[in-house]
Amino acid sequence: MARTISEDNQVKGVLQNVIFAAKDSYFKILSVQVESDDFDWDEDELIVTGTFASVKPGSTYAFFWSTSDPSPLRPTVSGCSL
């Protein structure tokens, strides 16, 4: 079943730092300064993991992931947009 972005948890924030970038894939661990979210998150920072071709620190991104994620406090991002 196709899922729309509105059905997913979302967070919008500024990429602070690429903590880790795999050399053999697009997998990255990112530190994001949270600007807004649609779930109960009270911290200023969120560590995001996922597959990203290219990201730029200082840029604003919207991250989203499935509500069926077994670990909602450490989401694995399934998509990203500017």
N, C-alpha and C positions, 0 to 999 in steps of 0.2 A: 504494500500500500504506500503510495507516495505521501510524503509528509511536507507540509508547508512550513516556512520559517516561523509563522505565528503559532504553530503547535509546539515549538521547541522552547527551551529555556534560552534566554538571550542575555548577553552582557555587552555593553559598549564601553570602550576605554582606550586609553593611549598606551601603545606599546612602549614600555620602559626599557626593556632589555631582552635580548635573546640569550637565555641562560645556557642552552645547549642546542646545537644543530648537527644532526648526523651527516657524516660525509658521504654515505652511500644511499641516502634517501632524502626525502623532504621533511622527515620528522623533526620537530622542534619543541623545546620547552621555553615558554615565554612568560615574562613578568609583565602584567597589565595593570595600569592604574585605572580603577573602575570609575566611570563617569555616571553610568546608569545601568540598572538591571531590572528584570521582571520576576525576580525570585527573592527570597529572604537572605540577602548577603549584606553584612554590616561592616565588612573590612574594606580598606582603601585599595588593597592589592589582591589580585587573583593570579595564581599560577595556572597557565593554560598549556595543555599538551595537545599535539595534533600534527597533521600533515599540511604544511604550508610551503608553496613554491618559493615565494619571495615576500618578505615583510621588512618594514623599515622602522626602526626605533623613532619615536616622536610622532608617528602617524596614528590616526584614530581608526579603529576597526570595530566591527560588530561580530561577536563570536556567538555561535549557537550550537546546541547539542540536544540529543533526544531526551525526552522526559523519562525514557526507560533506562537511562544510564544508571548502573548499579551504584555508582559513587558520585552523587550530585555535588559533593563538596570539592571533588577533584575531577572535573569533567574532562572527557576527551572530546575535543572539538571536532565536529563533523563538517563544519563550514565556517567561512569567514568572508566578510565583505567590507568594503570601505564605506 
